[in-house]
Amino acid sequence: MSAETGFRLATVCRILGAPRSTIYTRRLERAATKRGPRTELSDAQLTELIRAILDQPIFAGEAIAR
């Protein structure tokens, strides 16, 4: 039984007229894509910007838990 649909994969394939290999391939493709909104920055670029901000001197009275 599929956790996604609640139906057996064989039943879904029969109704859709699709081979199981297609269903498995589409599951893998969907799992491999990055979730969330698309941005102009890569994850690595965004991480570097965040680190640069956190490395800036802290104002008096301001504290950041690190």
Beta strands, then each sheet from edge to edge (+ up, - down):
end
